[in-house]
Amino acid sequence: MTQTFEIAVFDGDGIGPEITAPTVKILERLAGASPDYALSFTAAPAGASLYAETGESLPDRSMEIARRADAILLSAMGLPDVRYPDGTEISPQIDLRKALTLFAGVRPVSVRAGQRSPLNLPEGQSIDFVLIRESTEGLFFSQGNGEVTKDEARETLLITRDISEKLFRFAFSLAASRKATGRGPGKVTCVDKANVFRAFAFFREIFDAEASQNPDLIADHAYVDAVALWMVQKPWAFDVLVTENMFGDILSDLGAGLMGGLGLAPSADIGLDHAVFQPCHGSAPDIAGQGLANPLAMILSAAMMLDWLGTKHLNTALSADAARIRDAVDRVVSDGQSLTRDLGGTAGTEEAARAVADILFAA
């Protein structure tokens, strides 16, 4: 029996619509060829451009579409010259995380053996780990509500037991599934600064409690500054890293750097009932409308969406197509003939997306 899933699509700002269109086209072709699932796409207007036109960055109607959808595909959001009155950027993606309690920000970092990386990896060495960033609390908790006077400014970091327990259960579950499929040793590393801040000692205590419930998995700790060092020195040593919101925000970009740039960095923000999938990069208004944007991170984010839907709804066809997309992107990157400028190539958006599609739909 065919399962049908509704996907809310946020086109985004800047290059957002340019990388969304070929991604949705690939998803439509995959679903059209599958007897096991169908996808229905519903546009959900939001973003900085909409705010500039209407004074709304995330209309109630778009929020309703997101709540109703089985999954949310969100493109690059925000424009540097469009801001709220308090000076902060328009960021509906953060509003969605908070409104839908999307506590687990999943940032995979993968470099196959033989692929290019700024690290010049040892021959035969690959990188395959996942950074999980708590996405609703931490130092982002007081976003837009910080206290500023003439002489000082304050922002509040919040860590709660409720969200942390959900976060760590998710992290250990992911490590277990990676171990079962041979992608990792089943190790979860808590990344914190527990030697300085009581909030992170609290965070680590909750982590240790969850670790005790998973004796078949490995659990350890590392300070965030040390992890930044080791991500450069020995990134192949990691499996699953779990950390606070701001730390994760910074480390995820370092992870993208290991892969060659944000153009290859997909992401997901996952809660108990909802999930958003989007590229890690920004809206790049300086190249918008020129057909130069890299669509690969968006396409990989769509693969993460299919994988999540497949796992949640026990639909192996979705997970199989997710794996096909990842393999096609890996082959395009390894081949190097259809890479965009950010990856050292000369291809445009359509050429890069077409190279992925040609592999997926080869006769």
C-alpha positions in Angstrom: 0.0 0.0 0.0 1.3 3.4 -1.0 2.0 5.8 1.9 1.5 9.5 1.1 3.4 12.2 3.0 2.8 16.0 3.0 5.9 18.1 2.8 5.8 21.7 3.8 8.3 23.7 1.6 9.8 26.9 2.8 11.6 28.4 -0.3 13.6 30.8 1.7 15.5 34.0 0.7 18.3 34.8 -1.6 19.5 31.6 -3.3 16.8 29.6 -1.4 14.3 29.2 -4.2 17.1 28.4 -6.7 18.3 25.4 -4.7 14.8 24.3 -3.6 13.4 23.9 -7.1 15.8 21.2 -8.4 15.7 19.4 -5.0 11.9 19.2 -5.1 12.1 18.0 -8.7 14.4 15.2 -7.7 12.1 14.2 -4.9 9.1 14.3 -7.2 10.8 12.0 -9.7 11.8 9.5 -7.0 8.3 9.4 -5.5 6.8 9.1 -8.9 8.9 6.0 -9.6 8.1 4.3 -6.3 5.0 2.2 -5.6 5.6 2.4 -1.9 5.3 6.1 -1.2 4.1 9.4 -2.6 5.0 13.0 -1.7 2.7 16.0 -1.7 4.4 19.5 -1.5 2.8 22.6 0.0 4.4 26.0 -0.2 4.8 27.9 3.1 5.8 31.5 2.6 8.2 32.9 5.2 11.5 34.7 5.5 13.2 38.1 5.3 11.9 39.0 1.9 8.3 38.3 3.1 9.0 40.4 6.2 10.2 43.3 4.1 7.0 43.2 2.0 4.4 42.4 4.7 5.9 42.9 8.2 5.5 39.2 8.9 8.4 36.7 8.8 6.4 33.6 9.7 2.7 34.0 9.0 0.2 31.9 11.0 -0.9 30.2 7.8 2.6 29.0 7.2 2.9 27.8 10.8 -0.3 25.8 10.3 1.1 24.2 7.2 4.3 23.3 9.1 2.4 21.8 12.0 0.2 19.7 9.7 3.0 18.4 7.5 4.7 15.1 7.9 8.0 16.8 7.4 9.3 20.3 6.6 11.8 21.1 3.9 13.3 24.5 4.6 15.8 26.4 2.4 18.2 29.2 3.2 16.6 31.9 5.3 17.5 35.5 6.1 19.0 38.6 4.4 21.7 40.6 6.1 20.1 44.0 5.4 16.6 43.0 6.5 16.3 43.0 10.3 13.9 43.3 13.2 13.7 46.6 15.0 16.1 45.3 17.7 18.8 44.7 15.1 18.6 40.9 15.0 18.2 39.0 11.6 15.0 37.5 10.4 15.2 33.8 11.4 11.9 31.8 11.0 14.0 28.6 11.2 14.8 29.4 14.8 11.1 30.3 15.5 10.1 26.9 14.0 12.6 25.0 16.3 11.2 26.6 19.4 7.5 26.4 18.4 7.7 22.7 17.4 10.2 21.8 20.1 12.8 20.6 17.7 15.5 19.9 20.3 17.9 17.7 18.3 19.9 19.5 15.6 21.5 16.8 13.6 24.6 17.7 11.6 26.3 14.8 9.8 30.0 15.2 8.8 31.1 12.8 6.1 34.2 12.6 3.8 34.7 9.4 1.9 38.2 8.0 1.5 39.7 9.6 -1.5 37.5 12.7 -1.5 39.1 16.1 -1.2 39.2 17.8 2.2 41.1 20.8 3.5 42.7 18.4 6.0 44.5 16.3 3.4 43.4 13.1 5.1 45.8 10.2 5.4 45.5 7.8 2.4 42.5 5.5 2.9 41.1 7.5 5.8 37.5 8.7 5.9 35.4 10.8 8.3 31.9 9.8 9.4 30.5 11.3 12.5 27.3 13.2 13.6 27.2 16.3 15.7 23.9 16.7 17.6 23.2 20.3 18.7 20.5 21.0 21.2 18.4 23.5 19.2 15.9 25.2 21.5 17.7 26.3 24.6 21.3 27.0 25.6 22.7 30.5 24.8 20.0 31.0 22.1 17.2 30.8 24.8 17.0 34.6 25.2 17.3 35.4 21.5 15.7 38.8 21.0 15.2 39.3 24.7 18.7 40.0 26.0 19.2 42.9 28.5 21.2 45.8 27.2 22.0 49.0 29.0 24.5 51.7 28.4 27.2 49.9 30.4 26.5 46.2 30.0 24.7 43.5 28.1 23.4 40.1 29.3 22.1 37.0 27.6 20.7 34.0 29.5 21.8 30.4 28.9 19.1 27.9 29.8 19.5 24.1 30.1 16.5 22.1 31.3 16.3 18.5 32.5 13.3 17.8 30.3 14.9 18.8 27.0 18.4 17.4 27.9 16.9 14.0 28.7 15.1 14.0 25.3 18.3 15.1 23.6 20.5 12.4 25.2 18.0 9.7 24.5 18.1 10.7 20.9 21.9 10.7 20.8 22.2 7.2 22.3 19.5 5.9 20.0 21.3 7.3 17.0 24.6 5.8 18.2 22.9 2.4 18.5 21.5 2.6 15.0 24.9 3.6 13.6 26.5 0.7 15.4 23.9 -1.7 14.1 24.6 -0.7 10.5 28.4 -0.7 10.9 28.9 3.1 10.6 30.3 3.6 14.1 31.5 1.9 17.3 28.4 3.0 19.3 30.1 5.9 21.1 28.5 9.1 22.4 30.6 12.1 23.5 29.2 14.8 25.6 30.7 18.1 24.6 30.6 20.7 27.3 32.5 23.1 29.6 31.7 21.5 32.9 35.0 22.5 34.4 33.9 26.2 34.4 30.1 26.5 34.3 27.6 24.9 36.7 25.0 24.7 33.9 27.3 22.4 32.0 28.0 20.3 35.0 24.3 19.9 35.2 24.2 19.0 31.5 26.9 16.4 32.0 25.1 14.9 35.0 22.0 14.3 32.9 24.1 12.8 30.2 25.7 10.3 32.6 22.3 9.2 33.8 21.2 8.4 30.3 24.6 6.7 29.6 23.9 4.3 32.5 20.8 3.2 30.7 22.9 2.2 27.7 25.6 -0.1 29.0 26.2 -1.6 25.5 27.3 1.8 24.2 30.4 3.8 24.9 30.0 7.2 26.7 32.6 9.8 27.3 33.1 13.5 27.8 35.2 16.3 26.2 35.5 20.0 26.7 34.4 22.0 23.7 37.8 23.6 23.1 39.5 20.2 23.0 36.9 18.9 20.6 37.6 21.8 18.2 41.2 20.8 18.3 40.5 17.1 17.8 38.1 17.8 14.9 41.1 19.1 13.0 43.7 16.6 14.3 41.7 13.3 14.3 38.1 13.8 13.2 37.9 10.1 12.3 37.9 9.3 16.0 34.4 10.6 16.6 31.0 8.8 16.3 28.2 10.8 17.9 28.9 14.2 19.5 26.1 15.9 21.6 26.3 19.5 22.8 24.7 22.8 23.8 23.1 25.1 21.2 25.9 27.7 20.8 28.7 25.2 21.0 26.9 23.1 18.4 26.4 26.2 16.2 30.1 26.8 16.1 31.3 23.2 15.8 28.9 22.4 13.0 30.5 25.0 10.8 33.9 23.5 11.6 32.5 20.1 10.6 31.3 21.7 7.3 34.8 23.0 6.8 36.2 19.4 7.0 33.9 18.5 4.1 35.1 21.4 2.0 32.5 24.0 2.9 28.9 24.7 3.8 27.8 23.7 0.3 28.0 20.1 1.4 26.6 20.5 4.9 23.0 19.3 5.4 21.1 19.4 8.6 17.9 18.4 10.4 16.2 19.8 13.5 14.2 16.9 15.0 11.6 16.7 17.8 9.2 14.0 19.0 6.6 14.8 16.4 8.0 17.2 13.8 11.3 17.7 11.9 12.8 20.4 9.7 15.4 19.7 7.1 17.6 22.4 5.7 21.1 23.2 4.4 23.5 24.7 7.0 24.5 27.6 4.7 23.0 31.1 4.4 21.0 32.7 1.7 24.1 34.2 -0.2 22.2 37.3 -1.6 25.4 38.3 -3.4 24.9 35.5 -6.0 21.1 35.2 -5.9 19.5 35.0 -9.3 22.7 34.1 -11.1 22.4 30.3 -11.2 25.7 29.9 -9.3 24.5 28.4 -6.0 25.5 25.0 -4.8 22.4 22.8 -4.4 24.1 19.8 -2.9 23.6 20.6 0.8 19.9 21.1 0.0 19.7 17.8 -1.8 21.5 16.0 1.0 19.0 17.6 3.5 16.2 16.1 1.4 17.9 12.7 1.8 17.9 13.2 5.5 14.2 13.9 5.3 13.5 10.7 3.4 15.5 8.7 5.9 13.7 10.2 8.9 10.3 9.6 7.3 11.3 6.0 6.4 12.5 5.3 9.9 9.4 6.9 11.6 6.9 5.2 9.3 8.7 1.9 8.8 9.0 2.5 5.1 12.2 1.0 3.7 11.6 2.4 0.3 12.1 6.0 1.6 15.3 5.0 3.4 16.6 3.2 0.3 16.0 6.3 -1.8 17.7 8.5 0.8 20.8 6.2 0.5 20.6 6.5 -3.3 20.7 10.3 -3.1 23.7 10.3 -0.7 25.6 7.9 -3.0 24.8 10.0 -6.0 26.0 13.2 -4.3 29.2 11.4 -3.2 29.8 10.3 -6.7 29.4 13.8 -8.1 31.8 15.2 -5.5 34.4 12.4 -6.1 34.2 12.8 -9.8 34.7 16.6 -9.5 33.4 17.4 -13.0 30.1 19.1 -11.9 31.1 21.1 -8.9 30.1 24.6 -8.2 32.5 27.5 -7.6 32.5 27.1 -3.8 33.9 23.6 -4.2 36.5 24.7 -6.8 34.5 23.9 -9.9 32.7 25.9 -12.6 29.3 24.3 -12.7 26.1 26.3 -12.0 23.2 25.2 -9.9 21.3 23.4 -12.6 24.3 21.5 -13.8 25.3 20.3 -10.4 21.7 19.2 -9.6 21.4 17.5 -13.0 24.6 15.6 -12.4 23.0 14.1 -9.3 19.8 13.4 -11.1 21.6 11.7 -14.0 23.1 9.2 -11.6 19.8 8.6 -9.8 17.8 8.1 -12.9 20.3 6.5 -15.3 18.5 4.0 -17.5 
